[in-house]
Amino acid sequence: MVRGQIIACLSDIGADAIKTGMLGSADMVCMVADTLAQHAPDIPLVVDPVMVAKGGSRLIDEEAVQTLKDRLLPMAALVTPNLPEAEALTGIAVNGDAGMESALSAFAAMGCPRVLLKGGHGDGPAVEDLLGNGKARVRLTAPRQDTPHTHGTGCTLATAVACGLAQGMALEDAVHRAHAYVQRAIATAPGLGQGHGPLNHG
């Protein structure tokens, strides 16, 4: 069913960029990789490897993780893991600058040198994201905002980058704009609900 939906969208409306989120099984990852390779080989792909919930729970099994590494990550124009996801994918403890650098090198060895490590799970008064673009490194820093309304920040960031790529922006420019957009979306979140509320996407 999902394969049919992908093909229907690509063959009818088309796409200028593609973003994936949580793919819950190895079979699903394989299907998405095969379908995109056949029907969208030249469309920029942003892979948000949703693997670890905000509370720390694992969302996909080990077979799906390995298949993600083998099949989908090397196809991506950009991979956007948070720190626990980067650790699960690389086997490296992603602590501080040295850990983030080591993780980026490990991703490059897997065939995906263009990675945006999201530092929201780190410590300190500032959130440090690190973009590995080949051998180049670009640091994006923002003050840590004291708010519970951060539901969907990773998905929003990856989607905003994909929108920039769809508009023909260079990867680094798309990442910078997406980063600024997410910071503003957190700062102006509407405050809905008693838990982790949504951002202000408007």
ABEGO torsion letter per residue (X at the ends): XAAAAAAAAAAAAEBABBBBBBBABAAAAAAAAAAAAAABAABBBBBBBBABBAAGBBABBAAAAAAAAAAAAAABABBBBBAAAAAAAAGBBBBEAAAAAAAAAAAAAAGBABBBBBAAABBEABBBBBBBBEABBBBBBBBBBBBABABGAAAAAAAAAAAAAAAGBBAAAAAAAAAAAAAAAAAABAGBEABBBBBBAX
